[in-house]
Amino acid sequence: MLRLTDPHDLPADFGPTVITLGNFDGVHRGHAAVMQRVAQEAHARGLKSVAVTFEPHPLAVLAPDKAPEMLTGMKDRLFLLEQLGLDAVVVMPFTRELAAQTPREFVEATFVDALHARCVVVGKDTRFGVKNSGDIRTLSELGGEFGFDVIALDDVGPGVRWSSSQVRELIAGGKVDEAAEVLGRNHCVVGEVVKGFQRGRELGFPTANLARDAEGVVPADGVYAGWLVRRSLAQDDPEYRLPAAISVGTNPTFDIPERTVEAYVLDRTDLDLYGEIVAVEFVQHLRGNVKFDSIEALIEQMTRDVEAARDLLAPA
Protein backbone atom coordinates (compact mmCIF):
# COMPACT_ATOMS: atom_id res chain seq x y z
CA MET A 1 0.00 0.00 0.00
CA LEU A 2 1.29 3.43 -0.96
CA ARG A 3 1.49 5.92 1.92
CA LEU A 4 1.56 9.67 1.22
CA THR A 5 1.20 12.92 3.13
CA ASP A 6 0.52 15.08 0.06
CA PRO A 7 -2.08 13.88 -2.46
CA HIS A 8 -0.16 15.69 -5.21
CA ASP A 9 2.72 13.25 -4.68
CA LEU A 10 0.69 10.43 -6.18
CA PRO A 11 2.79 8.82 -8.97
CA ALA A 12 1.96 10.09 -12.42
CA ASP A 13 1.10 6.58 -13.63
CA PHE A 14 -1.11 5.73 -10.63
CA GLY A 15 -4.26 6.40 -12.61
CA PRO A 16 -7.76 7.60 -11.67
CA THR A 17 -9.23 6.58 -8.34
CA VAL A 18 -12.13 5.63 -6.12
CA ILE A 19 -11.66 7.46 -2.84
CA THR A 20 -13.11 7.86 0.63
CA LEU A 21 -12.58 10.54 3.26
CA GLY A 22 -12.55 10.41 7.05
CA ASN A 23 -10.59 10.23 10.29
CA PHE A 24 -10.98 6.44 10.54
CA ASP A 25 -9.88 6.42 14.18
CA GLY A 26 -9.90 2.84 15.45
CA VAL A 27 -10.62 1.49 11.94
CA HIS A 28 -13.75 -0.20 13.28
CA ARG A 29 -16.19 -2.45 11.43
CA GLY A 30 -18.09 0.52 10.03
CA HIS A 31 -14.88 1.86 8.51
CA ALA A 32 -14.09 -1.61 7.18
CA ALA A 33 -17.47 -1.72 5.42
CA VAL A 34 -16.71 1.60 3.71
CA MET A 35 -13.25 0.40 2.64
CA GLN A 36 -14.74 -2.81 1.30
CA ARG A 37 -17.12 -0.82 -0.89
CA VAL A 38 -14.25 1.41 -2.06
CA ALA A 39 -12.21 -1.66 -3.03
CA GLN A 40 -15.21 -3.24 -4.78
CA GLU A 41 -15.93 -0.11 -6.81
CA ALA A 42 -12.26 0.26 -7.72
CA HIS A 43 -12.06 -3.36 -8.90
CA ALA A 44 -15.29 -3.12 -10.88
CA ARG A 45 -14.21 0.11 -12.59
CA GLY A 46 -10.55 -0.80 -13.12
CA LEU A 47 -9.43 2.05 -10.85
CA LYS A 48 -7.23 2.46 -7.76
CA SER A 49 -8.61 2.62 -4.20
CA VAL A 50 -7.53 5.48 -1.92
CA ALA A 51 -8.43 6.63 1.59
CA VAL A 52 -7.82 10.25 2.60
CA THR A 53 -7.39 10.94 6.31
CA PHE A 54 -5.89 13.62 8.54
CA GLU A 55 -3.25 13.99 11.24
CA PRO A 56 -3.80 15.35 13.81
CA HIS A 57 -7.55 15.05 14.37
CA PRO A 58 -9.18 18.28 13.09
CA LEU A 59 -10.49 19.17 16.54
CA ALA A 60 -6.94 19.04 17.93
CA VAL A 61 -6.26 22.08 15.72
CA LEU A 62 -9.61 23.87 15.75
CA ALA A 63 -10.83 23.17 19.30
CA PRO A 64 -8.14 21.37 21.33
CA ASP A 65 -10.29 21.21 24.48
CA LYS A 66 -12.87 19.18 22.52
CA ALA A 67 -10.43 16.88 20.71
CA PRO A 68 -11.05 13.17 21.39
CA GLU A 69 -8.35 10.86 22.66
CA MET A 70 -7.34 8.71 19.70
CA LEU A 71 -8.17 5.02 19.79
CA THR A 72 -5.17 4.15 17.64
CA GLY A 73 -1.85 5.79 16.87
CA MET A 74 -1.17 6.65 13.24
CA LYS A 75 1.20 3.71 12.71
CA ASP A 76 -1.47 1.25 13.82
CA ARG A 77 -4.16 3.07 11.86
CA LEU A 78 -2.12 2.74 8.67
CA PHE A 79 -1.43 -0.92 9.39
CA LEU A 80 -5.14 -1.63 9.88
CA LEU A 81 -6.10 0.26 6.71
CA GLU A 82 -3.50 -1.70 4.78
CA GLN A 83 -5.17 -4.95 5.86
CA LEU A 84 -8.35 -3.78 4.11
CA GLY A 85 -6.76 -3.96 0.66
CA LEU A 86 -6.40 -0.29 -0.27
CA ASP A 87 -3.94 0.80 -2.92
CA ALA A 88 -3.01 4.03 -1.13
CA VAL A 89 -3.66 6.10 1.97
CA VAL A 90 -3.08 9.85 2.04
CA VAL A 91 -2.48 11.27 5.54
CA MET A 92 -2.92 15.01 5.06
CA PRO A 93 -1.47 17.28 7.77
CA PHE A 94 -4.48 19.10 9.18
CA THR A 95 -3.81 22.81 9.44
CA ARG A 96 -5.89 25.94 9.82
CA GLU A 97 -5.12 26.71 6.18
CA LEU A 98 -6.63 23.40 5.12
CA ALA A 99 -9.60 23.96 7.42
CA ALA A 100 -10.24 27.34 5.74
CA GLN A 101 -10.76 25.79 2.29
CA THR A 102 -14.29 25.92 0.99
CA PRO A 103 -15.87 22.59 0.05
CA ARG A 104 -15.30 23.41 -3.60
CA GLU A 105 -11.65 24.35 -3.06
CA PHE A 106 -10.97 21.17 -1.11
CA VAL A 107 -12.68 18.89 -3.61
CA GLU A 108 -11.09 20.52 -6.64
CA ALA A 109 -7.58 20.54 -5.19
CA THR A 110 -7.59 17.13 -3.49
CA PHE A 111 -10.17 14.92 -5.18
CA VAL A 112 -9.97 16.24 -8.73
CA ASP A 113 -6.54 17.75 -9.42
CA ALA A 114 -4.45 15.50 -7.17
CA LEU A 115 -6.28 12.16 -6.96
CA HIS A 116 -8.21 12.19 -10.26
CA ALA A 117 -11.30 10.81 -8.54
CA ARG A 118 -13.93 9.04 -10.62
CA CYS A 119 -15.96 7.93 -7.61
CA VAL A 120 -16.22 9.04 -3.96
CA VAL A 121 -17.61 6.66 -1.32
CA VAL A 122 -18.62 8.19 2.02
CA GLY A 123 -21.15 7.89 4.82
CA LYS A 124 -24.32 9.95 4.58
CA ASP A 125 -23.25 12.14 7.51
CA THR A 126 -19.94 13.19 5.92
CA ARG A 127 -19.06 16.87 6.31
CA PHE A 128 -16.09 18.71 4.86
CA GLY A 129 -14.75 22.16 4.03
CA VAL A 130 -14.67 25.32 6.10
CA LYS A 131 -16.85 25.01 9.23
CA ASN A 132 -18.03 21.62 7.91
CA SER A 133 -20.20 23.48 5.44
CA GLY A 134 -20.05 20.74 2.80
CA ASP A 135 -22.34 17.71 2.99
CA ILE A 136 -23.52 14.91 0.69
CA ARG A 137 -25.63 17.26 -1.37
CA THR A 138 -22.65 19.57 -1.84
CA LEU A 139 -20.44 16.63 -2.79
CA SER A 140 -22.98 15.33 -5.31
CA GLU A 141 -23.25 18.74 -6.94
CA LEU A 142 -19.47 18.99 -7.20
CA GLY A 143 -19.34 15.44 -8.55
CA GLY A 144 -21.72 16.42 -11.33
CA GLU A 145 -19.54 19.40 -12.15
CA PHE A 146 -16.16 17.65 -12.00
CA GLY A 147 -17.16 14.25 -13.32
CA PHE A 148 -17.10 11.85 -10.37
CA ASP A 149 -19.84 9.66 -8.92
CA VAL A 150 -20.84 9.87 -5.28
CA ILE A 151 -21.93 6.80 -3.31
CA ALA A 152 -23.45 7.63 0.10
CA LEU A 153 -23.56 4.62 2.40
CA ASP A 154 -26.15 4.03 5.09
CA ASP A 155 -25.06 3.71 8.70
CA VAL A 156 -23.61 0.32 9.56
CA GLY A 157 -24.29 -1.43 12.85
CA PRO A 158 -26.82 -3.68 14.63
CA GLY A 159 -29.50 -1.12 15.47
CA VAL A 160 -26.97 1.54 16.40
CA ARG A 161 -24.40 3.18 14.17
CA TRP A 162 -20.87 1.92 14.72
CA SER A 163 -18.66 4.89 15.53
CA SER A 164 -15.35 5.81 17.10
CA SER A 165 -17.13 7.80 19.82
CA GLN A 166 -19.19 4.72 20.68
CA VAL A 167 -15.99 2.68 21.07
CA ARG A 168 -14.46 5.38 23.31
CA GLU A 169 -17.51 5.31 25.58
CA LEU A 170 -17.41 1.54 25.88
CA ILE A 171 -13.69 1.51 26.68
CA ALA A 172 -14.09 4.34 29.20
CA GLY A 173 -16.67 2.17 30.97
CA GLY A 174 -14.40 -0.88 30.98
CA LYS A 175 -16.64 -2.69 28.47
CA VAL A 176 -13.71 -3.83 26.35
CA ASP A 177 -15.54 -6.97 25.19
CA GLU A 178 -18.34 -4.83 23.74
CA ALA A 179 -15.80 -2.48 22.18
CA ALA A 180 -14.22 -5.49 20.47
CA GLU A 181 -17.58 -6.25 18.84
CA VAL A 182 -17.53 -2.83 17.17
CA LEU A 183 -13.82 -2.85 16.36
CA GLY A 184 -13.77 -6.39 15.03
CA ARG A 185 -10.71 -7.09 17.21
CA ASN A 186 -9.47 -6.49 20.75
CA HIS A 187 -8.72 -2.90 21.72
CA CYS A 188 -5.08 -2.35 22.60
CA VAL A 189 -2.71 0.21 24.08
CA VAL A 190 0.76 0.33 22.52
CA GLY A 191 3.93 1.59 24.15
CA GLU A 192 7.42 0.96 25.42
CA VAL A 193 7.98 -1.22 28.48
CA VAL A 194 9.62 0.85 31.21
CA LYS A 195 10.59 0.30 34.83
CA GLY A 196 7.76 0.85 37.27
CA PHE A 197 7.58 0.61 41.05
CA GLN A 198 8.38 -3.13 40.79
CA ARG A 199 5.74 -3.98 43.39
CA GLY A 200 4.52 -6.86 41.22
CA ARG A 201 7.96 -8.43 41.11
CA GLU A 202 8.20 -8.27 44.89
CA LEU A 203 4.84 -10.04 45.16
CA GLY A 204 5.73 -12.79 42.65
CA PHE A 205 3.84 -11.26 39.72
CA PRO A 206 6.36 -9.25 37.65
CA THR A 207 4.61 -6.88 35.28
CA ALA A 208 5.46 -5.08 32.06
CA ASN A 209 4.70 -1.39 32.68
CA LEU A 210 3.83 0.80 29.71
CA ALA A 211 5.35 4.27 29.34
CA ARG A 212 3.09 7.26 29.95
CA ASP A 213 3.15 8.19 26.24
CA ALA A 214 1.63 4.87 25.18
CA GLU A 215 -0.85 5.23 22.31
CA GLY A 216 -4.49 4.25 22.56
CA VAL A 217 -7.37 4.99 24.92
CA VAL A 218 -6.72 3.44 28.34
CA PRO A 219 -9.76 1.59 29.70
CA ALA A 220 -11.45 2.23 33.02
CA ASP A 221 -9.44 1.35 36.11
CA GLY A 222 -9.51 -2.30 37.06
CA VAL A 223 -8.10 -5.72 36.28
CA TYR A 224 -8.52 -7.31 32.84
CA ALA A 225 -7.77 -10.53 31.05
CA GLY A 226 -5.90 -9.97 27.81
CA TRP A 227 -2.75 -10.44 25.82
CA LEU A 228 0.72 -8.94 25.65
CA VAL A 229 1.93 -8.75 22.05
CA ARG A 230 5.64 -8.35 21.41
CA ARG A 231 5.77 -6.20 18.28
CA SER A 232 9.49 -6.83 17.74
CA LEU A 233 8.94 -10.55 17.13
CA ALA A 234 7.55 -12.36 14.11
CA GLN A 235 3.87 -13.27 14.35
CA ASP A 236 4.65 -16.98 14.05
CA ASP A 237 7.03 -16.81 17.02
CA PRO A 238 5.45 -18.59 20.05
CA GLU A 239 6.65 -15.69 22.22
CA TYR A 240 4.86 -13.10 20.04
CA ARG A 241 1.44 -13.15 21.78
CA LEU A 242 1.28 -14.09 25.44
CA PRO A 243 -1.74 -14.42 27.79
CA ALA A 244 -1.80 -11.82 30.54
CA ALA A 245 -3.60 -10.37 33.54
CA ILE A 246 -3.62 -6.59 33.14
CA SER A 247 -3.93 -3.90 35.80
CA VAL A 248 -5.06 -0.38 34.96
CA GLY A 249 -5.11 2.55 37.36
CA THR A 250 -3.50 3.62 40.60
CA ASN A 251 -2.37 1.25 43.34
CA PRO A 252 -4.56 2.07 46.35
CA THR A 253 -3.04 -0.64 48.55
CA PHE A 254 0.38 1.02 48.35
CA ASP A 255 -1.00 4.59 48.08
CA ILE A 256 0.58 5.07 44.65
CA PRO A 257 -1.42 7.81 42.87
CA GLU A 258 0.16 7.44 39.43
CA ARG A 259 -2.14 5.78 36.88
CA THR A 260 -0.42 2.96 35.03
CA VAL A 261 -1.04 0.11 32.60
CA GLU A 262 0.86 -3.03 33.54
CA ALA A 263 0.58 -6.60 32.33
CA TYR A 264 1.63 -9.81 34.07
CA VAL A 265 2.30 -12.57 31.55
CA LEU A 266 0.73 -15.66 33.06
CA ASP A 267 3.18 -18.01 34.76
CA ARG A 268 6.24 -16.16 33.44
CA THR A 269 8.92 -14.63 35.64
CA ASP A 270 11.76 -14.97 33.12
CA LEU A 271 10.86 -12.22 30.66
CA ASP A 272 13.02 -9.12 30.24
CA LEU A 273 10.86 -6.75 28.22
CA TYR A 274 12.43 -3.40 29.14
CA GLY A 275 12.74 -1.18 26.06
CA GLU A 276 10.45 -3.33 23.91
CA ILE A 277 7.41 -1.91 22.14
CA VAL A 278 4.42 -4.04 23.07
CA ALA A 279 0.69 -3.96 22.55
CA VAL A 280 -1.50 -4.75 25.54
CA GLU A 281 -4.81 -6.17 24.28
CA PHE A 282 -7.88 -6.04 26.51
CA VAL A 283 -10.31 -8.97 26.31
CA GLN A 284 -12.50 -8.86 29.43
CA HIS A 285 -12.89 -6.74 32.55
CA LEU A 286 -12.47 -8.94 35.65
CA ARG A 287 -12.93 -6.55 38.59
CA GLY A 288 -12.50 -3.00 39.78
CA ASN A 289 -9.61 -1.66 41.82
CA VAL A 290 -9.72 -2.36 45.56
CA LYS A 291 -7.60 -1.27 48.52
CA PHE A 292 -6.62 -4.39 50.46
CA ASP A 293 -6.02 -4.50 54.20
CA SER A 294 -2.89 -6.61 53.89
CA ILE A 295 -0.28 -7.79 51.41
CA GLU A 296 -1.49 -11.35 51.95
CA ALA A 297 -5.02 -10.41 50.92
CA LEU A 298 -3.67 -8.65 47.82
CA ILE A 299 -1.62 -11.72 46.80
CA GLU A 300 -4.63 -13.99 47.28
CA GLN A 301 -6.73 -11.76 45.02
CA MET A 302 -3.96 -11.51 42.41
CA THR A 303 -3.80 -15.31 42.36
CA ARG A 304 -7.55 -15.44 41.75
CA ASP A 305 -7.19 -12.82 39.00
CA VAL A 306 -4.55 -14.93 37.25
CA GLU A 307 -6.76 -18.00 37.42
CA ALA A 308 -9.73 -16.05 36.06
CA ALA A 309 -7.61 -14.71 33.20
CA ARG A 310 -6.25 -18.18 32.44
CA ASP A 311 -9.75 -19.67 32.29
CA LEU A 312 -11.07 -16.89 30.09
CA LEU A 313 -8.14 -16.96 27.65
CA ALA A 314 -7.92 -20.75 27.37
CA PRO A 315 -8.68 -22.14 23.89
CA ALA A 316 -12.31 -23.15 23.47
SVG drawing of the C-alpha trace seen along z (x, -y; Angstrom):
<svg xmlns="http://www.w3.org/2000/svg" viewBox="-32 -30 47 56">
<polyline fill="none" stroke="black" stroke-width="0.4" points="0.0,0.0 1.3,-3.4 1.5,-5.9 1.6,-9.7 1.2,-12.9 0.5,-15.1 -2.1,-13.9 -0.2,-15.7 2.7,-13.2 0.7,-10.4 2.8,-8.8 2.0,-10.1 1.1,-6.6 -1.1,-5.7 -4.3,-6.4 -7.8,-7.6 -9.2,-6.6 -12.1,-5.6 -11.7,-7.5 -13.1,-7.9 -12.6,-10.5 -12.6,-10.4 -10.6,-10.2 -11.0,-6.4 -9.9,-6.4 -9.9,-2.8 -10.6,-1.5 -13.8,0.2 -16.2,2.4 -18.1,-0.5 -14.9,-1.9 -14.1,1.6 -17.5,1.7 -16.7,-1.6 -13.2,-0.4 -14.7,2.8 -17.1,0.8 -14.2,-1.4 -12.2,1.7 -15.2,3.2 -15.9,0.1 -12.3,-0.3 -12.1,3.4 -15.3,3.1 -14.2,-0.1 -10.5,0.8 -9.4,-2.0 -7.2,-2.5 -8.6,-2.6 -7.5,-5.5 -8.4,-6.6 -7.8,-10.2 -7.4,-10.9 -5.9,-13.6 -3.2,-14.0 -3.8,-15.3 -7.5,-15.0 -9.2,-18.3 -10.5,-19.2 -6.9,-19.0 -6.3,-22.1 -9.6,-23.9 -10.8,-23.2 -8.1,-21.4 -10.3,-21.2 -12.9,-19.2 -10.4,-16.9 -11.0,-13.2 -8.3,-10.9 -7.3,-8.7 -8.2,-5.0 -5.2,-4.1 -1.9,-5.8 -1.2,-6.6 1.2,-3.7 -1.5,-1.3 -4.2,-3.1 -2.1,-2.7 -1.4,0.9 -5.1,1.6 -6.1,-0.3 -3.5,1.7 -5.2,4.9 -8.4,3.8 -6.8,4.0 -6.4,0.3 -3.9,-0.8 -3.0,-4.0 -3.7,-6.1 -3.1,-9.9 -2.5,-11.3 -2.9,-15.0 -1.5,-17.3 -4.5,-19.1 -3.8,-22.8 -5.9,-25.9 -5.1,-26.7 -6.6,-23.4 -9.6,-24.0 -10.2,-27.3 -10.8,-25.8 -14.3,-25.9 -15.9,-22.6 -15.3,-23.4 -11.7,-24.4 -11.0,-21.2 -12.7,-18.9 -11.1,-20.5 -7.6,-20.5 -7.6,-17.1 -10.2,-14.9 -10.0,-16.2 -6.5,-17.7 -4.4,-15.5 -6.3,-12.2 -8.2,-12.2 -11.3,-10.8 -13.9,-9.0 -16.0,-7.9 -16.2,-9.0 -17.6,-6.7 -18.6,-8.2 -21.1,-7.9 -24.3,-9.9 -23.3,-12.1 -19.9,-13.2 -19.1,-16.9 -16.1,-18.7 -14.8,-22.2 -14.7,-25.3 -16.8,-25.0 -18.0,-21.6 -20.2,-23.5 -20.0,-20.7 -22.3,-17.7 -23.5,-14.9 -25.6,-17.3 -22.6,-19.6 -20.4,-16.6 -23.0,-15.3 -23.3,-18.7 -19.5,-19.0 -19.3,-15.4 -21.7,-16.4 -19.5,-19.4 -16.2,-17.7 -17.2,-14.2 -17.1,-11.9 -19.8,-9.7 -20.8,-9.9 -21.9,-6.8 -23.4,-7.6 -23.6,-4.6 -26.2,-4.0 -25.1,-3.7 -23.6,-0.3 -24.3,1.4 -26.8,3.7 -29.5,1.1 -27.0,-1.5 -24.4,-3.2 -20.9,-1.9 -18.7,-4.9 -15.3,-5.8 -17.1,-7.8 -19.2,-4.7 -16.0,-2.7 -14.5,-5.4 -17.5,-5.3 -17.4,-1.5 -13.7,-1.5 -14.1,-4.3 -16.7,-2.2 -14.4,0.9 -16.6,2.7 -13.7,3.8 -15.5,7.0 -18.3,4.8 -15.8,2.5 -14.2,5.5 -17.6,6.3 -17.5,2.8 -13.8,2.9 -13.8,6.4 -10.7,7.1 -9.5,6.5 -8.7,2.9 -5.1,2.3 -2.7,-0.2 0.8,-0.3 3.9,-1.6 7.4,-1.0 8.0,1.2 9.6,-0.9 10.6,-0.3 7.8,-0.9 7.6,-0.6 8.4,3.1 5.7,4.0 4.5,6.9 8.0,8.4 8.2,8.3 4.8,10.0 5.7,12.8 3.8,11.3 6.4,9.2 4.6,6.9 5.5,5.1 4.7,1.4 3.8,-0.8 5.4,-4.3 3.1,-7.3 3.2,-8.2 1.6,-4.9 -0.8,-5.2 -4.5,-4.2 -7.4,-5.0 -6.7,-3.4 -9.8,-1.6 -11.5,-2.2 -9.4,-1.4 -9.5,2.3 -8.1,5.7 -8.5,7.3 -7.8,10.5 -5.9,10.0 -2.7,10.4 0.7,8.9 1.9,8.7 5.6,8.3 5.8,6.2 9.5,6.8 8.9,10.5 7.6,12.4 3.9,13.3 4.7,17.0 7.0,16.8 5.4,18.6 6.6,15.7 4.9,13.1 1.4,13.1 1.3,14.1 -1.7,14.4 -1.8,11.8 -3.6,10.4 -3.6,6.6 -3.9,3.9 -5.1,0.4 -5.1,-2.6 -3.5,-3.6 -2.4,-1.2 -4.6,-2.1 -3.0,0.6 0.4,-1.0 -1.0,-4.6 0.6,-5.1 -1.4,-7.8 0.2,-7.4 -2.1,-5.8 -0.4,-3.0 -1.0,-0.1 0.9,3.0 0.6,6.6 1.6,9.8 2.3,12.6 0.7,15.7 3.2,18.0 6.2,16.2 8.9,14.6 11.8,15.0 10.9,12.2 13.0,9.1 10.9,6.7 12.4,3.4 12.7,1.2 10.5,3.3 7.4,1.9 4.4,4.0 0.7,4.0 -1.5,4.8 -4.8,6.2 -7.9,6.0 -10.3,9.0 -12.5,8.9 -12.9,6.7 -12.5,8.9 -12.9,6.6 -12.5,3.0 -9.6,1.7 -9.7,2.4 -7.6,1.3 -6.6,4.4 -6.0,4.5 -2.9,6.6 -0.3,7.8 -1.5,11.3 -5.0,10.4 -3.7,8.7 -1.6,11.7 -4.6,14.0 -6.7,11.8 -4.0,11.5 -3.8,15.3 -7.5,15.4 -7.2,12.8 -4.6,14.9 -6.8,18.0 -9.7,16.0 -7.6,14.7 -6.3,18.2 -9.7,19.7 -11.1,16.9 -8.1,17.0 -7.9,20.8 -8.7,22.1 -12.3,23.2"/>
</svg>
